[in-house]
């Protein structure tokens, strides 16, 4: 069976495979795919919020005069960019219901 767990960093639930995809019945695959599509549909909104946060941090960074603080802000921007990249990878992950057999 497949389970989903909330990933705090990404802000979404991610699938946890216990068995190989092909070991699941057609009905299980449909259920899993339906659940994933609901989660996947929220990813663009999550990315949009992170993009907005990065823009706000960029504004702070452009006005920051303290070097140590500017490094911290830059680190926060980089972390959000990394999350966005991972979210796009998850967004492109689409299980196939049809078996190759």
N, C-alpha and C positions, 0 to 999 in steps of 0.2 A: 504494500500500500504506500501511498505518498501522503506525506503530511506537510503542512505549511507552518512555518514559525516566523514570528515577527523579528525582523532584523532592525535593531535599534539604529544602527548607523545609516542604513538605507531608508528607513521609515516606511517599509513595506513588508508584507509577508513573502517569504521565499520558499520554494519547494524543497523538501528533504526527501530524496529518493531512498527508499528502503530496498526495493527490488528494481531490477532492470525494467525499463519502460515496456519492452516487448513481453514481459511476464504478466502484465496487467490485462484483464479482460477488456473487451471493447466498451462495455458499460463503465468500467472504472476509468478508462481513458477519457471517455466523454465527460464524466463527472469531474475528473482532475482538470481537464482542459477548460471546462466551464468555470471552475473556481479560479484557475489561473487567468483567464480572460477578464474576469471581474477585477482581480488584483492588477493585472497588466494595464487595464484601462485607467487606473489612477496614477500611473507612473508619469505621464506628461505633466499633470498638475503638480506633482512632487518636484519635478525638474524645474518647472516654472517658478515655484517658490524658492528653490535654491538659487536659480539665476537672479531673482530679485534680491536675495540676501547678498549674493556676490557683488551685485551692482552697488548696494548700500555700503558694503565693505570697501569697494574700490573708491567710493567717495571719501570715506574715512581715511583711507590710505593716502589719497592725494593731498589731504590736509594735515596729515600727521607729521609732526616735526621730531618726535622722539624716535630714535633709531630702533630701540628695543621694542617699543610698541608697534612700530611699522612692520618689524619682522613678525610679530605675533599676528597682526592683521593679515599679512601676506600668507602666513601659515593657515589661517582660517579660510582664506580664499582658496588655497590649494586643496585643502581637505574637502571643501564643498565641490570643487571641480572634479576631484576624484570620485566623489559620490555620484555626481551627474554622469560621469563616464560609466561607472558600474551600473547605474540605472538604465542607461541606453543599452548596455549589453543584455540586461535582464529583459528589457522591452522587446528586443529582437529575438528572444528565446520563445519559440512557439513549438510546443510538442505536436507531433503528427499523430492523428488518431488512427490513420491507416497503417497497417503492418506492411513491411516490405516483403513478407513471405507470400 
